[in-house]
Structure formats: C-alpha cells, structure tokens
Amino acid sequence: LKGTALPPASLHSGPPCPAGFPAPSACCGSMAAGLEAPPALALGGRHVRWSMRRSPMVMSAYLASWTPRSPPLVLLLLLVLAALPSGRAFYLPGVAPIEYQEGSKVDLKVNKLTSVKTQLPYGYYVLPYCRPPIIQDSVENLGEILVGDVIENSPYEINMLQNLTCQVLCKRELSPSDKDKFRSMVEDEYLVNWLVDNLPGATRYARLGSEQSYWYTNGFPVGVERNGHTYIHNHVKLILKYHSSHDYEGYRIVGFEIEPHSMVQALRSDPAEPSGYAGMCHEGAATPLHDIDAHPDVTFTYDVQWEESSTRWASRWDSYLKMTGGQIHWFSILNSLMIMLFLSGMVAMILLRTVYRDITKYNELATAEEAAEETGWKLVHGDVFRKPQHAKLLAVSVGSGMQVLGMSIVTLVFALLGFLSPAHRGGLLQSMMLLFTFMGVLAGYTMSRFYKLFNGDDWKTATLMLAFFYPGIMFVVFFILNLLIWGQKSSGAVPFTTMFALLVLWFGISVPLAFLGSYLGFRKEAVELPVRTNPVPRQIPAQPWFVKPAFSCMVGGVLPFGAVFTELFFIMSSLWQHQFYYLFGFLALVLCILLVTCAEISIALTYFQLTSEDYNWWWRSFFSSASSAVYVFLYSMFYFSSRLNIDKLVSTILYYGYMFLISLVFFLLTGSIGTMASFSFVRVIYGSIKID
C-alpha cells in the first residue's frame, strides 16, 4: 500500500461508517500504511517505577524507558538496585508515572498537523478549531523544534473515570477562507495529532472478519473527500484506557485511541453547559455527514469513554510499536550476513593464501636474477605510501567520517540501553546533534594523524577546512530548505533563534573541539611506515578496463548498499511516512555488518589494485565503499516514485534535499571506514616482507 493511499475495502476502523460511504475509507480517511510500527524494545514514557518483584524482562523494560540526564546515573542506579532488599519498590524524583485520582483533570494537548503527501507540518490552530481562552505552548527541546512539533493546550475537558457523551466544545461560523483551509487540508490528507499523558492519540484499523487483527496509526484525518464534497471530522470519540493495581493508589493511563466521525448534531440552548449548548449525536447510516459547503457553521463535539485495561504502564507503548513484519527484519539481517560472510571468505582467502604465499615468495628470493623478475604488489613498495593528490581533502573527509561514526555508535548505545524512548519526542535528533558536535575532537584527531602522515604542515588551514567544509555544505542546504519551509508558513520552519543556537553549537563547541583534537594529533609523532617512498614515482602500467577507478568503485559500492537496503526501507518509512522506528537492536547489528562489509570490500579492491602495480590506492579505497552512498540516493528516487505521493514542488525539493544530506553523511561514514581499513592492511602486508 502506498503511504498516502486510502485504506482498501478489506479494512475498516473502529467507528462504523455512515451512509453513502464505502467501508471503510469514507469514515476513516487516509492512512500512512506502508509498514506497521516495529515491536517494543524499550517501553514507557518519561516516568518509570522499579520493583524488585518484577521479572527480569519487565525490569529491563522499565529500565529501557528511563532517560537519565547524565550517563553516570546508570551506574548509580544499578548500585542502588543491587543494594535494595527483595520485594521493595522505590521512585526516582521526576520519573514516577503520573497517577490520577478519580475526577482529577486530565490534560489533552494538541500537536502539529502532519501530511505524508506534503511533508509540511502546520500548527493545530491554523485551522478554525475550538480554542482555549489562552493558548499556552509547551516547553520543547531542540529535537522537537527541528521536526516542527508545536504542542499546545486545548479546550477539551476530561476528568478521570468520568464518561461524556456528545459534549459540545463550541460552535463556529465558517468563512469562505476557513472552508478553503479545511478543503486544502483534507485534499492534502493531513492528520490531527493529540496527546494525553504523553501518549499520542492513535486510530485503530482492523481487518474485516478478524477483530483480533489490527494495527494503529498515529493521529486521525482532518476529514475526507468524496465525489467533490469535503466532509470534516467534527465529532471524536476519545477512548482512554487505564490500569490500576494494589501497588499504588490511583489510576495510570495506558492507552489513548480516537474514533473520528463526521456528523450534523442537533443542538439546544443550555446555560448550564460551558459552551451554552447541549448536543445530541446520532451515529449510524441515517445520520447526515457534515459537508462544509452545505453548512455555514460547524459544531465540534466529543465523547469520552474510559476502559480498564490489563496493560501495565511500562508496556503501554506496545500498541504503537506493534509490528507483524518482524520476519522482514530477520530477512534483512540474514541477507546482510550472507554478504558479509561472502566478503569475509574473499578477504580470508586473500590474507591466508594469496598474501601469505606472496610474502613467503618475496622473502625467499635469493639472487638478483630472481629479484629482477619479481612481480605483483612488492614492486610498488617504493610508491605505495606516496602522498595522494588533494591529500588535505582526503584527511578532512576521513576525519569527518570518523565524526559521523562516533556519533552513530554512541547514539545506538544509548538507544539500546533505552535512553531514547519514543515517548521523548525529539530526543533522538537532539542527541545526534549534540553528539556530532562533541565528536569534533575525534574528527580533528583523525584528520591530523592522516595529514601528518602525508607530510602536511599547514595544520591550521586543514583544521579550518575540517570544521567548515562538510558542516558548511550541510548548513547551507539546510538553511535553503528552511527558507522554502518558511515560505510555506509551515511550523516545520526552524526559528532564527534556534538557527542561532545551532550556530553556537557549531562555532562555540564543535570548532574549538576540532582544533583541540587536531592539536593533540599533531603533537604526536607521525605514524611509522614500514617502507620508504622513492623520490621519483614509478610508472604505472596500462590497466584493463575492469580495474579502472570508475568501474571498480561503483562495483565496490553495491555490496555495502546491499547489506543495508532492507533496513533502509524501514528507516525511510519512519522518516517520510511518520511511523515509529524503534528496532535499534536490528539497526546496531546492521551497522556492525556495514562496517565490516565496507572494510572488507575496500581491502579486497586495494589488494587487486596493488597486484596490478597501481599504487594510487588512497582515494580509491575511500570511494570503493563510499560509492554506496550513490546507491542510497538512487534508492531514494525509487522510494519517492513507488511509495510516496508527493506532487508539490516545495515538498519534492525538501525530500531530495534531505536525502542528499543523508547520502552525504553515509558517503563520509563508509568512505572513512574503507580508507582506514585499507591503510591498516597495506601497512601490515608491507611490514611483513623484506625490503632491501
């Protein structure tokens, strides 16, 4: 199913479909139905309770839902847990789940309107919905701002365990511009996103004939369009699930479902009601739908239904992260493992047989006649470590790639430990931004070690190039895309204050750390090489077509891409179809396979190149694995045409702009791994032979 397609006729949502609509798309609207959300690895929101009576699995789920503010707290927590006697429970300040008493107020907050079709989020109150007397914005972190979240309060009044039926929120007159806004949002398949107790409101879709088979999508559609008429969802049924236990007092919210309806309500004046009206809502085939062209106003009503649930608080994200396609991930892992094993066998053959045989033969050459007849990679020992062209750019590229690698590894470690729960919106992006900034010291150190190896002496210029070249490209592209989003008046536009904060992170932290790492690297002695470089370069013999750089590099990029392309599909579905991605265990395994694959393909191609007496291996070792980024971008073009239904120019530019940035990051990551692996391989084999 395409991400923006309406549900097929074999599917239906919880609410019954009114008359005049084929089930179920008329009453359910559009959905992002590419793939279902992955299963939970770490569950829960921003609160957690630990109890030593829990099973180890439940304990790990509780631990996984905790997001500490400093990593040393992990060790402290484990020590405290170990010191507790069995059967006791405790709470950490600020991490206990919220327990509501009967009748206490439950806040419903509104978030941005999102669309898979346009990829441009908008604030909830851009549409003429009912407003509270004072609109208050929630405090947002850097990640939430970058993704365009706008979390605000709402006029909905919900109290714990108090059911409501056809509660009138407000009645609003619709001007022609208001109707145009609704019509445009419905046409672009926008979804409304609400939050209760940090849980996103979800619409449940079930398969006909199988009431037990269902999945959730985040949010509910603004309305539906049929036969040239636009119907808005002006009545919602809020299904709130709660859990209670003898371990605590009160009730915990563990589920939040929304059933949207379009209807024409009957109203009567009632001064006792906050809105001044009492409503009568009739569901069923005989109820007329609310056509905005046929009515000058709209009445918004809602039902509240509380249901007791056996789901525990730590497992309340199961419904959002549920997935039946886990076998696809295992297929991805098996596919990647097969590629890695194939390459490992090839590299093992090269190292254990060919290279060993070559080293033995070279070391047993006794006479000058035999030495004159020697062939293969030993002949280029006087040129193999010759300084490559554009050595400064190569050192900068490898340093930037190690910065990306360090960020990726640390982010995945924190994600695997559960510190980046999906309940913390923007936490993953914010962590990546901060870690990339602090990894500037690793980038500077790596760049300086390579630049000193190339006998470079202008280390300040090289460090400035490291700090500004690739980050500058990314910032310029991001700034241009942000201007396009700002021109569309979307909430996804990053404010200039946040842009200034990003510049502070860049100039105030990343650049000084890059200079620090570069200084530390240049202070150390240069890497010792096993052979000397001749003053006069050796002539390279004519090479067959299949060994030339363009062909060998493009072939080399196929295997790293093949190791990750299945997982890449799930990541892109999360990015562009607004699905939850939380299979960090799979992702960490795929990253390990990718690193091994890049190293092995680069080593293999470097060996074949040196065997043909071509010593210009530095840049080719980088591009042999970095060319996989070209396939990532080509795959994004295929994904755009086959999975997305984007037709607006700005949205298309945004998609390809961000995919270019992702491909550039992948280019640096894979290329740096290939270069470092090939350098280590060349040092080892040339250090193993006797050179006169």
Secondary structure, 3 states (H helix, E strand, C coil): CCCCCCCCCCEEECCCCCCCCCCCHHHHCCCCCCCCCCCCCCCCCCCCCEECCCCHHHHHHHHHCCCCCCCHHHHHHHHHHHHCCCCCEECCCCCCCCCECCCCEECEEEEEEECCCCCCCECHHHCCCCCCCCCCECCCCHHHHHCCCCCECCCCCEECCCCEEEEEEEEEECCHHHHHHHHHHHHCCCEEEEEECCEECEEEEEECCEEEEEEEEEEEECEEEECCEEEECCEEEEEEEEECCCCCCCEEEEEEEEEEECCCCEEEECCCCCCCEEEECCCCCCCCCCECCCCCEEEEEEEEEEEECCCCHHHCCHHHHCCCCHHHHHHHHHHHHHHHHHHHHHHHHHHHHHHHHHHHHHHCCCCHHHHHCCCCHHHHCCCCCCCCCCHHHHHHHHHHHHHHHHHHHHHHHHHHCCCCCCCCCCHHHHHHHHHHHHCHHHHHHHHHHHHHHCCCCCHHHHHHHHHHHHHHHHHHHHHHHHHHHHHCCCCCCCCHHHHHHHHHHHHHHHHHHHHHHHHHHHHCCCCCCCCCCCCCCCCCCCCCHHHCHHHHHHHHCHHHHHHHHHHHHHHHHHHHCCCCCCCHHHHHHHHHHHHHHHHHHHHHHHHHHHHCCCCCCHHHHHHHHHCHHHHHHHHHHHHHHHHCCCCCHHHHHHHHHHHHHHHHHHHHHHHHHHHHHHHHHHHHHHCCCCCC
